[in-house]
C-alpha cells in the first residue's frame, strides 16, 4: 500500500488513454452484470421453495410431445405419490403475436399443488363455474390494464378452435397473487385456463396432456418415485421422463435455447477483446516509462518491487472499471424489468455475481499485466537509460 500513490500516478500518466480504456472495461462488466442476471433468471424460472416436493413428467422424446390422460390414474397408484395434476401449453398472445403470455390449460386441481399461487376462495369458485374463465397473474393484469370480469380476446400461436380460427375469448375470473418472491416474476405473468374447455374446443388435442406434475409424500423418496412413474410407460409409444421441477425447467429452457451457453459465448468474446485492449494499454504504458522504471531500479527499487507495481497497476485498472460496471448494472436491472412491464423479471446482482465478477477482474488484470510486468522486471538499467 505504501506505493499506491506511485501506482495511481503511473496509471493516470496518460489520462485520455486510461479513461478510454476504463470506459471499455466498464461497458464489458456492465454487460456481464446484465447477462448474468438473464442467465440467473432463466435458471430460477418457476422455481420456489415448494418445488422440492414436486416432480414433473413429460415425454422422453420432446417437450412438445403429448401424453395420454389415462396415465394419471396409473401414476396416482404409485407408492409415494400424493397428488397428480396436469397441464398443456396454450401459447397465447394478446392483440399482437409479440405480446406473448405464459398461458396454460390446467386440470381442476392444478392450484392445489402450487401453494405459491394464491387465489381468493370467491375467485377460485368463479373460475371453476365459468367454462371460459381464466386466472391471471397480478403482473399480467397490470401490464395490460385488465380487471376481474373483463372479456379478453387471445390468439393461440399453436392451437385453432374447431372453426379453424386461432382467436379465443376468455373471461377473467380471478387474480393470481404470488406468495413466493423468488418465483414472483414467473407466476405474476401467468394465465391459467380450463383444460376441459381447451380440449373440447381445439380438435388437435383429443384428450392428450402436455405434462404431469406430481406431489410426493416424502422428498427423500423422490428419485424412487420418479423411476416408478417412468416404468409405467417403458417400451411404449409414449415413454416418459420424470425429473425434479428444477431439472425439468432447465431441460425445457435448453430445448428452446441454451441460455448458459449463449451468455458464456458472448462474454467470452467480450472479455477476449477486453484482454487485447487492456494488454495493449499496459504494454504502451510500460514502454513509455522505460527510463523511469530504470531510475526506480537505480535508486534502490528491487526488480520484484517493479514487477509488483506494474501488476498492481494492471489489476487496479480492471478493478476500477469492473466495479463501476457491475455497480451500474444494479440500478439498471430493476429499470429494465419495470420497463418491460414484467416480461423480463431479471434477478438482481447477487453475491455470486459480484464474486465471479471480482475473480474475473483479478484474473484479467494479472493476465494482461504479466508480460509488461515481466519486461519491467528484467529491464537492464544501463540499456534503458542509454535509449532515453
N, C-alpha and C positions, 0 to 999 in steps of 0.2 A: 504493500500500500504506500510505502514511502516514495515510490517512483511514479505514483499515479499522475502527478502534475506533469511529468515528462511525457508519459504515455498520452495524456489528454492533449498536450501541446502538439505532439507529433501527429496525432490523429487529425487534428483540425489545422494542420500546416497549410493544406490546400483546401480551403473551406468549400469552394464550389464543387470540387470533385467529391469530397466527403459527403456533402449534403445530397448530391445526386445519387451517390451510392446508397446512402441511408434511405432515400425515397424508394429505391428499388427493393431494399430489404423490407421496409415497412409494407410495401404492396404485396410482397411474397408471403409474409407472415399474416397479413390481413386475409389473404386468400386462404391460407392454411386454416385460420380460425373459422372462417365461414364454411369451408368444405368439410372440416372435421365435425362441425355442427350438423351438416347434412348427413354425413355418414352415421353419426350417433343417433340422429332422429330416425333414420331408416332401420337401424339395428334395434331400436327400442319401440318401433311402431306396434301399437296394440298390446304391448306387454304391461303387466301390472302385478301387484303382489299376489293376486288371486290366480294368476296364470299357472303357478306351480301345481295347482290342483286339477288343471285341465289338460286333456290330450286332444290333438286334432288328427282326424283320419281323412285322408284324401286318396285319390288314385295314385298308384305307384308309377303309372305311365306319365301323367302330366296333370298339372293343377286345373286344366280346363276339361279334363275327362270327368264325367259324372259317375255316380254310384247309384245302385238301386235302393229305393226307400225301404225295401223289405229287410235290408241289412240292420236296420235299427233294432228290431225286436231281438235279433240274434246277439247283437252287441250288448243289449241290456241283460242277457243271461250270463255274461262273462263274470266270474268272481272278481270282486274288487271294483266293479263299475257301479257308481251310484246313480247317475243320470246321464241320458244321451239326448242330444238335440242336433239339429242340422240346419243348413243354410245353403243358399245359392247366390252366386254373384249376379247382380242385375245389370250393372253397367249403365247407370243413369247419368243424365246430363240435363241441366236446366237452361232452357231457352237457346243455348248455344252449345255445340259439341265440346267447346273448350271449357265450359263450366262443369267439369266432371264432379260427380258426387259419389262418395263411398256408400253405395246402396246395396242392400242385401235382402233377399226374400228369406224369411226365417220361420221356424216352427213356433207353435204357440208357447212352448216352454223355454224359448231361447233366453229371455231375460233372467230366468231362474238361475242360469249358470254364470251370469255376469253381474255380480253384486256391485261392481264398479260403475254400472249404468243405473241411475236412479230415475224412476218414473212414478209420479203420484198414482195412488190407487184409482182415483177417478179417471185419470187419463189412460191408464192401462186398461180399465174396463171399457172405456170408449173405443180404444183401439181394437179390443177383442170383438166388439159388437159392430164394427164398421168394416165391411168387406174391402173397401178401397182405402182404408185408413193406413196412415204411416206414422211412425215415431221419428222425430227429427232431432239431431243433436243441437245443443244450445248455440254453439258457434255457427252452425249452418243456418239456424234461424236468424241470427244477427247478420250474417253475410248477405242473405237475400231479402232481409226485412219481412220475413214471414211471421205469421201469428197462428195460434191454435184456431182451427175452424176454417182456415184458408183452403181453397181448392186449387191445386197447383198442377200444371202440365209438366210432364217429364218425358224426355226422349231416352229410349234404351239404345245404346250403341251396339247391342248384341241381339236382343230378342224383340221380334214384332208380335203384335197380338194376332188373333185369328183372322182379322181382316187384312193382315199384311202390313199394317201401319206400325211404326215404331214409336208412335206418340201415345203415351199413357197419361191418365189423370188420377190424382190421388187426393185424399182429404187428410189434412194434418190433425191427428187425434191427440197428440201429446208431445212433450219435450223431453229429451234425454239429458239429464244432468250428470256429469262425470264426478264421481266421488274419489277418484284417484288422480292426483295432479300429474303424476308421471305419464299417465296414458290419456290425459285430457285432450291433447291435440288430435288423437285418433277418434275417440268416442264423440267428441263435440262436433265432428264433421260427418257423422254417420246418419244414414237414413235406413230405417227398417220397415219392410212391408210384409204382408201375409204371404207365406209360401203357397197356401192353398189357392189364393187369388192368382198368384203368379203362374202356378202350374195349370190352373183351369183356363187361363187367358191366352197363354202362348202355346202354339202347337209343337214347339221344339223341345219341351222339357219331358213330358209324358211320364211323370212320377219319378223323375231322377233327382238325386241330391248332389249338390256341389261338394260338400264336405260335412263330416260329422264332428261334433265337439262332445267330449266325454268328461264328466267329473268323476274322479276316482275317490274311493273312500280313504285311501292311505297313499300319500305321495311317495312313500318309500317303496311301494309296490308298483309304481307307475311303469317301470320297464317291463315287468312281467305282464301287466295288463295290456300294454301296447303289443307285445308279441302274441298274446292270446287273441286280440282283436284281428291282427293281420293273418293269423292262422285260419280264421273263419272263411276267408276268400282265397286262400292259397290255391294255385293251379286253376283258378277260374278266369273268366274273361274280364273280371273287374278286381284284380288284386289291389290291395290297399297298402298304404304306408302310414303308420301311426307314429306321431312324434310329439314331443312336448310343444306347447304353444309357441315358445320362443324359437325352437328349431324349425317349426312349420312356417312361421312368419319369415324367417331368414331364407328358407328354401323357396318360398313363394316370391320373395323380392329378387332372388338371384335368377329365377326363371324370367323375370321381367328385365332385369339389368343387375349386373354385379356392381353395386354401388361402391363397395370397398375397393374393387379393382380399378374402377373409373377414377375415384378420388386419388388412389395411390399413384396411378399413371400420370394424372395431371400434376400432382405435387412433385413427383419425381422429375418431370420436365422442368417445372418452375425452379426447383432447388438446384438442378444441374446448371441451368442458365445463371442462377444466382451465384453459384460457386465460381463460374468462369468470370463473372463481372467483379465479384469481390476479390478474387485472386489477382485479377489484372490490376485492380486498385492498389492492393498491398504490394505487388511487385514494383509498380511505378513509385510508390511512396518510399520504399526501401532504396530503390535505385537512385532517387533524387537526394537521399540523405546519406550516401556512401561516405562522404568526407566527415559528416557529423558523427556517424557511428564510429569512424576511425578515431576521432577526437575523444569520444567517450571511452574507448579502449585505452587511449593514451593516458588519460587522467586517472585510470585505475579500475574502470568497469570491467568485470570479467566477461569472457565470451558467453558463459551461461547466463549472466545478467542481461546481456544484449539480446540473446535468443528469447529469454523470458519476456522482455519488454515488447519485442516485435509480436510475439504470440499473444500477449495480453492486449495489444493494440487491435489485432485482428478479432479477438474474441469480444472486446468491448464494442467494436463496430457492429458486430452481429447482434450482441445483446441489446444495444440501444435501439436499433431498427426493429428487432424481433419483438421486444416487449411493447414498443409503441404499436406495432402492427396488430398483435393479439389483443392489446388493450383497446384498440379501436373496434375490433370485432365484437367485443362485449356489448356496447350500446347499440351497434348496428343490427345484431341478430334479432332483438325484440322489435326493432323498427321494421325489419323485413317481414317478420311474422305478422305484425299488425297490418302492414301494407298489403299483404297477400290475402287479407280477410280470413286468416286462419287456414288457408290451403297449405301454407308452409309453416308447420309448427316446429321450428328449429329448436334444438336443445341449446341451453346456454353454454358458454365456455366454462367447462368444469376443471377440477384439479388435474384430471388425467390429461386434458388438452394442454394445460399450462406446463405440466411435467414433460410431455412429449415435445412441446414447442421449445422449452428451455434446453432439453437434451439436443435438439436439432441445432439450436443456436450455438451451443458449445462445440458440437461436433464439426459443424461447417466452419466455425471460427478457427478451430485448430487445424482443419484440413487446408483452408486457404492461406493460413499464416505459416504453415510448416515450411514450405520451400523458401519464402523470403526470410524467415527466421533462421533457417539453416545457413543461408547465404550470408546473413549478417554475422552469425557466429563464427564462420570460417574466414571472415574478412581479414585480409592482411593489411596492417596499419600502413606500412611503407608504400605498398602498391596503391591503396585507397587515397592517400594524401598526394601521391605523385600524379594521379589522374585529376586532381582538383583543378 
